Amino acid sequence: MWQRGREADLAGYEVVWRETTAPEWTHVVPAGDPISHTVELSKDNVFFGVRAVNRAGLRSPVAFPAPQR
């Protein structure tokens, strides 16, 4: 889950992940423009993140999720 950005040119979001030993993001799933997305993977061996994409296709830096308790 994340808070939607207020940028006028926001096109949507991407959920990314990688193995804990990988130095770069290896998987990308376009999530559209919701405020949450479910990926059917175990969280044990991967890092997840989310990034915004604008209408020109430019991507923000990846943000890591904060744990929910």
Backbone as numpy.savetxt, mean C-alpha at the origin, in Angstrom:
# Nx Ny Nz CAx CAy CAz Cx Cy Cz
-5.97 -0.81 6.61 -6.81 0.37 6.61 -5.92 1.61 6.61
-6.41 2.67 6.00 -5.70 3.93 5.97 -6.68 5.07 5.80
-6.21 6.27 6.05 -7.05 7.45 5.84 -6.83 7.94 4.41
-7.92 8.28 3.75 -7.83 8.76 2.38 -7.19 10.13 2.36
-6.29 10.34 1.39 -5.65 11.64 1.22 -6.63 12.66 0.67
-6.28 13.93 0.78 -7.16 15.01 0.33 -6.70 15.63 -0.99
-5.66 15.10 -1.60 -5.12 15.67 -2.81 -6.15 15.60 -3.94
-6.28 16.68 -4.69 -7.28 16.75 -5.76 -6.99 15.77 -6.89
-5.72 15.45 -7.12 -5.36 14.55 -8.23 -5.13 13.10 -7.79
-5.58 12.74 -6.59 -5.43 11.37 -6.09 -6.25 10.42 -6.95
-5.59 9.41 -7.51 -6.27 8.42 -8.34 -6.61 7.15 -7.56
-5.81 6.82 -6.56 -6.06 5.60 -5.80 -4.83 5.18 -5.01
-4.83 3.91 -4.64 -3.77 3.37 -3.80 -3.28 2.04 -4.34
-2.07 1.68 -3.92 -1.52 0.36 -4.20 -1.07 -0.25 -2.88
-1.34 -1.53 -2.71 -0.82 -2.28 -1.57 0.40 -3.03 -2.08
1.50 -2.91 -1.37 2.75 -3.56 -1.78 3.22 -4.48 -0.67
4.03 -5.47 -1.03 4.63 -6.32 -0.03 5.90 -6.96 -0.56
6.68 -7.47 0.37 7.94 -8.14 0.05 8.28 -9.11 1.16
9.07 -10.08 0.83 9.58 -10.99 1.86 10.42 -10.17 2.84
10.51 -10.62 4.07 11.25 -9.87 5.08 12.73 -9.74 4.74
13.24 -10.61 3.89 14.65 -10.57 3.51 14.89 -9.81 2.21
13.83 -9.40 1.52 13.98 -8.70 0.24 14.24 -7.21 0.48
15.16 -6.61 -0.29 15.47 -5.20 -0.09 14.48 -4.24 -0.75
13.69 -4.72 -1.70 12.75 -3.86 -2.42 11.37 -4.51 -2.50
10.36 -3.71 -2.78 8.99 -4.23 -2.92 8.92 -5.12 -4.15
8.36 -6.30 -3.98 8.32 -7.28 -5.08 6.92 -7.53 -5.61
5.89 -7.13 -4.88 4.51 -7.37 -5.30 3.69 -6.09 -5.14
2.82 -5.86 -6.09 1.95 -4.68 -6.08 0.54 -5.10 -6.46
-0.45 -4.64 -5.70 -1.86 -4.88 -6.02 -2.56 -3.52 -6.07
-3.10 -3.14 -7.22 -3.89 -1.91 -7.25 -5.12 -2.07 -6.35
-5.32 -1.11 -5.47 -6.43 -1.21 -4.51 -7.57 -0.26 -4.85
-7.43 0.54 -5.89 -8.48 1.50 -6.21 -8.46 2.65 -5.22
-9.65 3.14 -4.87 -9.73 4.29 -3.98 -10.55 4.01 -2.72
-10.34 2.87 -2.07 -11.01 2.60 -0.80 -10.15 3.10 0.35
-10.54 2.77 1.56 -9.70 3.07 2.72 -9.21 1.80 3.40
-9.44 0.66 2.74 -8.90 -0.60 3.25 -8.82 -1.60 2.10
-7.98 -2.61 2.30 -7.83 -3.66 1.29 -7.33 -4.91 2.02
-7.82 -6.06 1.61 -7.41 -7.32 2.23 -6.56 -8.11 1.25
-5.41 -8.56 1.72 -4.53 -9.43 0.94 -4.47 -10.76 1.66
-4.80 -11.81 0.97 -4.88 -13.14 1.58 -3.49 -13.79 1.66
-2.65 -13.24 2.52 -1.31 -13.77 2.76 -1.03 -13.80 4.25
-0.18 -14.72 4.66 0.27 -14.73 6.04 1.20 -13.54 6.27
1.04 -12.86 7.38 1.88 -11.71 7.71 3.21 -12.13 8.34
3.41 -13.43 8.52 4.59 -13.90 9.24 5.90 -13.61 8.51
5.91 -13.71 7.19 7.16 -13.62 6.45 7.23 -12.48 5.45
6.32 -11.52 5.55 6.32 -10.41 4.61 6.11 -9.08 5.33
6.57 -8.03 4.69 6.27 -6.66 5.10 5.24 -6.11 4.13
4.23 -5.42 4.64 3.21 -4.79 3.82 3.36 -3.27 3.88
2.87 -2.61 2.87 2.82 -1.16 2.87 1.74 -0.69 1.91
1.49 0.60 1.93 0.50 1.20 1.03 1.08 2.50 0.49
0.76 2.80 -0.76 1.21 4.06 -1.34 0.11 4.65 -2.19
0.10 5.98 -2.26 -0.89 6.69 -3.08 -0.36 6.82 -4.50
-1.30 6.90 -5.44 -0.96 7.10 -6.85 -1.82 8.26 -7.35
-1.17 9.21 -8.06 -1.97 10.32 -8.58 -2.37 10.05 -10.04
-3.14 10.94 -10.61 -3.66 10.73 -11.97 -2.56 10.66 -13.03
-1.41 11.26 -12.74 -0.28 11.21 -13.68 0.53 9.93 -13.53
0.16 9.08 -12.55 0.87 7.82 -12.33 2.04 7.92 -11.37
2.24 9.08 -10.76 3.31 9.24 -9.78 2.90 8.60 -8.46
3.86 7.96 -7.80 3.58 7.21 -6.58 4.26 7.86 -5.38
3.59 7.81 -4.25 4.16 8.33 -3.01 5.13 7.31 -2.44
5.95 7.70 -1.47 6.73 6.70 -0.73 5.77 5.74 -0.02
6.22 4.53 0.19 5.39 3.51 0.86 5.30 3.81 2.35
4.11 3.69 2.89 3.87 3.85 4.32 3.60 2.47 4.93
4.23 2.21 6.06 4.01 0.94 6.77 2.80 1.08 7.67
2.02 0.01 7.81 0.85 0.08 8.70 1.26 0.07 10.16
0.47 0.74 10.97 0.64 0.69 12.42 -0.17 -0.49 12.94
0.34 -1.27 13.85 -0.41 -2.42 14.37 -1.68 -1.97 15.10
-2.76 -2.72 14.90 -3.99 -2.47 15.64 -4.01 -3.35 16.86
-4.43 -2.79 17.96 -4.49 -3.58 19.20 -5.85 -3.49 19.79
